[in-house]
């Protein structure tokens, strides 16, 4: 694998952690997702398990460890934007009845720094801390700088089949994009035109967060 940081072992550790973000995986799948040799994957996963950064589920698959929970909470608390945005996004979730997220750009990807789940049984869940691509999904396109006269960008089934979303930018005084506010959920509720359903509400929430900074 290519080195991102210049510290090979660190890049490999991060690759192992990222490989289990979406779901628990067995060792063979962990090797496939990371592209690392089986012996290397096993050694790193075992070490991460010892530190509590990975754990095994009832089927012996690797998943994120509980030691990451306090680290995630501490990181979120030290990101002022999250606490500023939280009450605004809570109101947005109440108004729309759907899951809402706040994403920030992280290099060539986007990180979910705040995720509030819909009360519906059928809902789209983005775990807080998830790292996703920029080139698909409405929030990724917003953070990439895609412009819209309507103030929002929508996507339907771009990253996950059956999921629709609409996002709007949180901007700084100089006009730079700080984050993306997103509402997401199943297409059967958001329809194939999620912007018509919630575009105005998402833009208003993003503008509110921008004004509070």
N, C-alpha and C positions, 0 to 999 in steps of 0.2 A: 504494500500500500504506500501511497505517496505521503511524505511527511508534511504536516501542516504547520507545526510549531517549530520544527527543527530538532525536537526531542522525540526520537522514534518510539520509545517505550510509552511515553505519555500519550502520543497519538493513538497507539494501539489500545491503551486502557480506555480512552474516550470512545474509540470505535466499539469496544465491547459493551460499554454502558449504553451508547446510542442504539445498539442492536436490540436491546430489550425494552426500549421505551414503550413501544406499542403493545407488546404482549410478551409473556414468558416464552422462552425458547429452550429447546434441548441443545446439547453440546454440538451435535451435527449441524443444526440450523444456525447456531451461533457462529460456527466456522464459515458457513455459506454466506451469512450476512456481512461478516467482517472481511472475508477473503484472506484470513490469516491461517497459518498452519495449525492443524489440530492440536499439536502439543503446546504451541504458544497460547492458543485460546484457552485450553484447559488450565494452564499454569496461571494465566492472568485472571481467569474467572475464579479459580480457587483462592487466589490472593485477595481479590475483591470481596469474596465471601467472608474471608477472615476479618476484614475491616468493616463488615456490615454494609458494604456498598452494593453487594449482590446477595441474594438469598435463594433458596430452593423452594419451589412450591410442592404440593402433595405428590405431584407426578415426577419430581426430581428435576424440573426445568428451572433454568435461571431466570430470575426477575429482579427488578430494582430492590435494593435493600433498605431497611428502615433507617439506617444511619443517614440516608439522604434527606429524610424528612426535616430534621432540625436545620440542616444546611440550607434547604430550599426556603424554609420559613425565614431564616436570617437574611438570606439574599434578597427575598421579596421585601422585607421590612426596610432594607437599606436602599431600596429603589423608590425614591419619593413619588415617582409617577404612579406606581401601583396604588399607594394609599390615597393619592389624590383621585385616581380613577375609580376606586372601589365603590363608593356610594353612587356615583353616576352610573356605573355598570349594573349595580344592584337594581337601580330604578329602571334601567333599560330592560333587564331580564323580567321584571315585574310587568312592565308595559307590553312587552312582546310575547311573553310566555315561552321564550326560546332560550337556548344556551348562548352565552355571550363570552367573548374573549378579548384580551388585549395582547397584541403582538408587538415585539420590537425587532428591529433588524440586528442580526448577529453575523457579521461577515457576509457570506453569500447565502445565508439562510435566515430564518425567522424563528424567534423563540416566543412561546406562549408564556407570558409572565403573570397573567391572571385569567382564571377560567371559572365561570359560574354556570352550573348546570341547570337546564330546564327542569321544571317540575313534572313534565310529561314522562310517562313510562318509556315511550319511544322518543329518544333524543340523540343528538350528536354530542359526544364527549371528547374534548381535547384536554388530556391531562396537563395540568400546570407544569411548566418546565419543558414541554415537548419541543423538539427542534424540527422544523418543517422546511421544505424548499420555498424559494421565492417565486419560482416561475409558474406555479399553479396555485389556484385558490385566490379568492378575492383579496384577502389580507396580504398575501405575498405580492400581488400585483400592485396594491396600494403602496407597500413599502419599497417596491421597485421604482416608484415614481410615476406609474401610469396615471394619466389625468382623465378627468371626466367633468363635463360641464354641470352634471347633476350633483357632483360632490361625493358620489359613491360609486363603487365598483361591485358588480355581482358575479357570481360564478355558480354553475350548475353541473355537478358531477365531474368537475375538473380533476380533483385529487382523489375523491372517493365516490364511487357510484352511489346514487341515491341521496346525496347530500347537496344542499344548496346553501349559499351564504351571501351576505352583503357586508361590505366594509367601507370605512371612511377614515381619512387621516387625522391624526392629532398633530398639529403643527406648532412650531416655535415662532417667536416674534419675527425672525428673519425668513420665515416661510419654509424652512426645512422640515421634513417629516420626522417626527419623533417616535410615532407608534401608529398602530392601526386598530381601530375598534371594529369588532366583527360580531354579527349575529348569524348563527348557523343552526341547521336542523334538517330534518327529512324533507325531501322535495314535496311529498304529499301534503305538507302543511305550508311550507314556504312557497310552493308552486315553482314553476320554471321561470318566474319573474320575481325573485325575492326582493329586488330593489323596489318594486311597486308596493310590496307588503311593508317593508321596514326601512327602506332607504332613508326616508326623512328622519325617522327616529334615530338611526345610527349616525347620521350627519349631525343632528342636534346634540347627541351625546359626545361625539368627538369634539365638537366646537366648545361644549361646556368644559371638557377636560383641558382643552387648549387655553381657555380663558382663566382657568383656576391655577395654572402653572405660574 
